[in-house]
């Protein structure tokens, strides 16, 4: 917004920070459940014909564990829970895929068309030197794989698709240890 971009913000819950920005005529806010395929399809229908330069998939979860509180013990070996893994994979892996499919025509209509998904270095096989965080790691490795394939498949539409790792960012999930 500060750089003059029109922003379409989608979140599961309204936040004070987002509401404070809502005064901008460049901001559209949509509150919906990102794992509800019908809600996503309804959003895509509302945005039909609107050009999107960058689709930025930023939602993510570590599941029921919290790195800020548990560190590397979050999602450690011996804590597997199928329902928790389904929730992690649903938001971290399936939602970026579904949103890209639903909004690809909007993105392809832009001369700058990009699909960018926030990933994490914990999705790297090579950089994993500490173990733990099984569900979260699997979801980020998976999203890296789908973004690689998407990059290949969408090139014919002149859309660039990439995962990015922005660094260890301070969030509620990472806590004060993040740089």
C-alpha positions, 0 to 999 in steps of 0.5 A, a space after each residue: 500500500 505504501 508503494 501505491 499497489 492495490 492490495 486484496 487482503 484475504 484473512 480468516 480473521 479481521 485484525 486491528 492492523 488490517 482494519 487500520 489500513 482499511 481506510 485506503 481506497 487501494 485495499 480490499 479486505 475479504 474475511 474467509 476460511 482459506 481451507 473452504 473450497 466454496 469460499 475460495 471459489 466465491 472469492 474467485 468469482 468476486 474477483 473475476 476480470 480483475 487483474 492481479 499482478 502478484 498472487 502472494 500465498 502467505 498463510 501458514 501453520 505449524 499445526 497445534 504446536 508453536 515454535 515460539 514456545 516449543 522450539 525444535 520440540 514443536 512437532 517432534 518425533 513421537 507427536 504424530 497426529 493425523 488430524 493435525 497433519 491434515 490441517 497443516 497440509 491443507 493450509 500450507 500446501 493445498 490452499 496455495 495450489 487451489 488459489 493459483 488454479 482459481 485465480 490464474 486467469 487474473 494473474 495471467 492477465 497481468 504483464 507482471 503475472 507472478 504466483 509467489 508462495 512463502 515457504 521456509 528453509 525448513 522445507 529443504 532436505 539439504 539444509 535440515 541438520 536439526 530434525 523435528 517439525 515433521 508436519 511443517 517440514 513436509 508441508 514446506 517441502 511439498 509446496 516447494 515441489 508444487 511451485 517448481 511444477 507450477 513454474 514450468 506449467 505456467 511459463 506458457 501463460 507468461 506467469 512466473 511461479 516461485 516459492 520464497 524463503 524470506 528468512 526467520 521472520 518474527 511472527 506469533 508462530 516463530 516468536 522472539 527468537 526470529 531475527 
